[in-house]
């Protein structure tokens, strides 16, 4: 097996789905956990990572035992955006399917870091190409089919359209039988020179269907309370704080976006903040600091989830900021809040 695959990891959100799928098909829990080389305690930790090598063994075992090549399709059809944590939340809270795909792919490594997904768009649609070390064997084939089928299924759910992709492609030969694959993908080519799918142009500008996710509920629960407190104040600075909080999950808010939200100009916003002797950068930092502390009190959200919800481009950037605020890492804070 390629060493890079052995070093690869995936998140416990995906691990939960794998365990649940196996249990629904009659496998014993202890046997599956042993095969995945994990346990219930680890799966309950949103920040834990699981080794990719045992995952390949898991999929090979499941497909061979069930003697059913349609397992990857069955697994994909069980997935909803809410099952994918921050990746699913990123997809369905975007302004369009195109933006949702770009945002979700940016955070895809939170689900599994064994593949790099290259995005390119032409007049036919948006191409998502999976690039990873190739490993012969049933486990790798099933994992590839799982990944691409799950993404297509989630895009269909998020868009509210049961659309046909322009193309779905796999390097490996077609399974036998391949009826379930052809039913699900509709346009699929095996033995191709790439792995991935093309989402048609007509779907890309559609607004996500607004499916509620656990991550959305998690964010709303804290954001609503904070917004209620902020809106009780009449100061201009607190109105800016409110707008920053509402925009954080879209990335670090820009002054122009906050100004539009307040119905004013960027120049006026800067002048008003100068009058109150605070900078826009200081406000973003303060809103993030307060929200991070509150969010970490809930053990269901991972540090990676929080990094996204607070508008950081990378988990490492969030961790550095948190240590600057509180003198310890997010995980250490969660274990012993100060």
C-alpha positions in Angstrom: 0.0 0.0 0.0 1.2 3.5 -0.8 2.8 5.1 2.3 1.0 8.4 1.7 -2.3 6.5 2.1 -1.1 4.8 5.3 -0.4 8.3 6.7 -3.7 9.7 5.7 -6.6 10.3 8.1 -10.3 11.0 8.1 -12.6 12.6 10.6 -14.9 11.0 13.2 -18.0 12.4 11.4 -17.3 10.0 8.5 -16.3 7.3 11.0 -19.7 7.5 12.7 -21.4 7.1 9.3 -19.3 4.0 8.5 -20.1 2.3 11.8 -23.8 3.1 11.4 -23.9 1.7 7.9 -22.2 -1.5 9.0 -24.6 -2.0 12.0 -27.6 -1.4 9.7 -26.3 -4.3 7.5 -26.1 -6.7 10.4 -22.4 -6.5 11.3 -21.3 -6.7 15.0 -20.2 -3.5 16.6 -17.1 -4.9 18.3 -15.9 -6.5 15.0 -16.3 -3.3 13.0 -14.6 -1.1 15.6 -11.7 -3.5 15.7 -11.5 -3.5 11.9 -11.5 0.3 11.9 -9.0 0.3 14.7 -11.0 2.7 16.9 -13.5 2.7 19.7 -16.7 4.5 20.8 -14.8 7.0 22.9 -12.6 8.1 20.0 -15.6 8.3 17.7 -17.2 10.6 20.3 -14.3 13.1 20.0 -15.1 15.6 17.2 -11.4 16.5 17.0 -10.1 12.9 16.7 -8.7 11.5 13.4 -8.8 7.9 12.2 -6.3 6.1 10.1 -7.1 5.6 6.4 -5.5 2.2 6.0 -8.0 0.4 8.3 -10.8 2.2 6.4 -9.8 0.5 3.2 -9.9 -2.9 5.0 -13.3 -2.0 6.4 -14.8 -1.3 3.0 -13.2 -4.4 1.5 -14.6 -6.6 4.3 -18.1 -5.1 4.1 -18.4 -5.5 0.3 -17.0 -9.0 0.3 -19.1 -10.2 3.2 -22.3 -8.8 1.7 -21.2 -9.9 -1.8 -22.8 -6.6 -3.1 -20.9 -4.1 -5.3 -23.6 -1.5 -4.8 -22.5 -0.9 -1.2 -20.8 2.5 -2.1 -24.1 3.7 -3.6 -26.1 2.5 -0.6 -23.8 4.3 1.7 -23.9 7.6 -0.3 -27.7 7.5 -0.3 -27.7 7.5 3.5 -25.7 10.7 3.7 -27.2 14.1 4.3 -25.4 17.5 4.5 -25.8 17.5 8.3 -23.8 14.3 8.5 -20.7 16.0 7.0 -20.3 18.6 9.8 -18.8 21.9 8.7 -18.3 20.7 5.1 -22.0 20.1 4.7 -22.8 23.4 6.5 -20.5 25.3 4.2 -22.3 23.9 1.2 -25.8 24.7 2.2 -25.3 28.1 3.7 -23.7 29.5 0.5 -25.5 31.9 -1.9 -25.3 29.4 -4.8 -24.4 25.8 -5.5 -21.2 26.9 -7.2 -20.1 28.9 -4.1 -21.2 26.0 -1.9 -19.0 23.5 -3.8 -16.0 25.8 -3.6 -16.5 26.4 0.1 -17.0 22.7 0.9 -14.0 21.6 -1.2 -11.9 24.1 0.7 -12.7 22.2 3.9 -12.9 18.7 2.4 -9.7 17.6 4.2 -11.7 17.8 7.5 -13.6 14.7 6.2 -10.5 13.0 4.7 -7.1 14.3 3.8 -6.1 11.5 1.5 -7.4 13.2 -1.7 -6.9 16.6 -3.2 -9.9 17.9 -5.2 -9.1 20.1 -8.2 -11.9 22.4 -9.4 -12.2 23.8 -12.9 -15.1 25.3 -14.8 -16.0 25.6 -18.5 -19.2 26.1 -20.4 -20.4 22.6 -19.7 -20.1 22.8 -15.9 -17.9 22.6 -12.8 -15.4 19.7 -12.8 -14.4 18.1 -9.4 -11.4 15.9 -10.0 -10.1 13.6 -7.2 -6.3 13.4 -7.1 -4.8 10.9 -4.8 -2.2 8.1 -4.8 -3.6 5.1 -6.6 -3.8 1.8 -4.7 -5.0 -1.4 -6.4 -7.6 -3.4 -4.5 -11.3 -3.5 -3.7 -11.1 -1.2 -0.7 -9.6 1.7 -2.7 -12.2 1.2 -5.5 -15.1 1.3 -3.0 -13.6 4.4 -1.3 -13.4 6.3 -4.6 -17.0 5.4 -5.5 -18.1 6.3 -2.0 -16.5 9.7 -2.1 -17.8 10.7 -5.5 -21.3 9.2 -5.0 -21.6 11.0 -1.6 -20.6 14.4 -3.1 -23.1 14.0 -5.9 -25.9 13.0 -3.5 -25.2 15.9 -1.2 -25.2 18.4 -4.1 -28.5 17.0 -5.3 -30.0 17.4 -1.9 -28.5 20.9 -1.4 -29.7 22.1 -4.8 -33.1 20.5 -4.5 -32.6 19.1 -8.0 -32.4 15.4 -9.0 -30.1 16.4 -11.8 -28.0 14.3 -14.2 -24.2 15.1 -14.0 -22.5 16.0 -17.2 -20.1 13.1 -16.5 -18.9 10.8 -13.7 -15.6 9.1 -14.3 -13.5 6.3 -12.6 -10.1 5.0 -13.4 -11.0 1.5 -12.3 -13.1 -1.0 -14.4 -16.8 -1.3 -13.9 -18.0 -3.5 -11.0 -20.2 -6.5 -11.8 -23.0 -6.0 -11.8 -23.0 -2.2 -12.3 -26.8 -1.6 -12.5 -26.9 0.3 -9.2 -24.0 2.6 -10.3 -25.7 3.4 -13.6 -29.0 4.0 -11.9 -27.5 6.4 -9.4 -24.9 8.2 -11.5 -26.9 7.9 -14.8 -23.9 9.2 -16.8 -20.8 7.1 -15.7 -17.6 6.0 -17.5 -15.3 3.4 -16.1 -11.7 2.9 -17.2 -11.4 6.6 -17.7 -8.2 8.7 -17.3 -9.5 10.6 -14.2 -11.7 10.2 -11.1 -14.5 12.7 -10.4 -17.7 14.3 -11.7 -18.9 17.4 -13.6 -21.8 19.3 -12.2 -23.8 21.0 -15.1 -23.8 24.8 -15.5 -27.6 25.0 -15.0 -27.3 23.8 -11.4 -24.4 26.0 -10.3 -26.3 29.3 -10.0 -29.2 27.8 -8.0 -29.5 28.8 -4.4 -29.1 25.9 -1.9 -32.4 24.5 -0.8 -31.8 25.5 2.8 -31.7 22.1 4.4 -31.2 22.5 8.2 -28.2 20.8 9.7 -27.0 20.0 13.2 -24.1 22.4 12.6 -26.6 25.1 11.5 -28.6 24.6 14.7 -25.4 24.6 16.8 -24.4 27.9 15.3 -27.8 29.5 15.5 -28.2 28.5 19.2 -25.2 30.6 20.2 -25.4 33.3 17.6 -29.1 34.1 18.4 -28.3 34.6 22.0 -25.4 36.9 21.2 -27.3 38.8 18.6 -30.2 39.4 21.1 -27.7 40.9 23.6 -26.0 43.0 21.0 -29.2 44.4 19.5 -30.3 45.5 22.9 -27.5 48.1 22.7 -27.9 51.3 20.7 -24.3 52.1 20.1 -22.9 52.1 16.5 -20.1 49.9 17.6 -22.4 47.2 18.8 -24.4 47.4 15.5 -21.1 46.7 13.8 -20.4 43.8 16.1 -23.8 42.3 15.2 -23.1 42.5 11.5 -19.7 40.9 11.9 -21.2 38.0 13.9 -23.8 37.4 11.2 -21.1 37.4 8.4 -18.4 35.3 10.1 -19.4 31.9 8.7 -18.9 33.3 5.2 -15.2 34.1 6.0 -13.5 37.0 7.6 -15.9 39.9 7.1 -14.8 42.8 4.9 -15.6 46.4 5.9 -17.5 47.0 2.7 -19.8 44.1 3.4 -20.5 45.3 6.9 -21.1 48.8 5.6 -23.7 47.5 3.1 -25.4 45.5 5.9 -25.7 48.7 7.9 -26.9 50.8 5.0 -23.9 53.1 5.0 -20.6 53.6 3.2 -17.2 52.1 4.0 -15.9 55.6 4.5 -18.7 56.5 7.0 -18.2 53.2 8.8 -14.5 53.9 9.2 -15.1 57.5 10.4 -17.7 56.4 13.0 -15.4 53.7 14.4 -12.6 56.3 14.6 -15.0 58.5 16.6 -15.6 55.6 19.1 -11.8 55.0 19.2 -11.9 51.4 18.0 -10.7 49.7 14.8 -12.6 47.4 12.5 -9.9 44.8 13.0 -10.2 45.0 16.8 -14.0 44.4 16.6 -13.5 41.3 14.5 -11.0 40.0 16.9 -13.2 40.7 19.9 -16.3 39.1 18.4 -14.3 36.0 17.5 -12.8 35.8 20.9 -16.1 36.0 22.7 -17.8 33.5 20.3 -14.9 31.1 20.5 -15.1 30.8 24.3 -18.9 30.2 24.2 -18.7 27.7 21.3 -16.0 25.6 23.0 -18.3 25.0 26.0 -20.3 22.6 23.6 -18.4 19.4 23.2 -20.2 18.4 20.0 -18.4 20.9 17.8 -14.8 20.2 16.8 -12.1 22.8 16.8 -12.2 22.5 13.0 -15.9 23.3 12.9 -15.3 26.4 15.1 -12.5 27.6 12.9 -14.9 27.7 9.9 -17.8 29.2 11.9 -15.6 32.0 13.1 -14.4 32.8 9.6 -10.8 31.5 9.7 -9.3 30.2 6.5 -7.3 27.5 8.4 -7.6 25.6 11.7 -4.0 26.6 12.5 -4.9 30.3 12.2 -7.8 29.8 14.7 -5.6 27.9 17.1 -2.9 30.6 17.0 -5.5 33.3 17.6 -7.1 31.4 20.5 -3.8 30.9 22.2 -3.2 34.6 21.9 -6.6 35.3 23.5 -6.5 32.8 26.3 -3.0 31.6 26.7 -3.7 27.9 25.7 -4.9 25.8 22.8 -8.6 25.3 22.1 -8.4 21.7 23.1 -6.6 22.5 26.4 -9.2 25.2 27.1 -12.0 22.8 26.5 -10.5 20.4 29.0 -9.9 23.2 31.6 -11.9 26.4 30.9 -10.6 29.6 32.5 
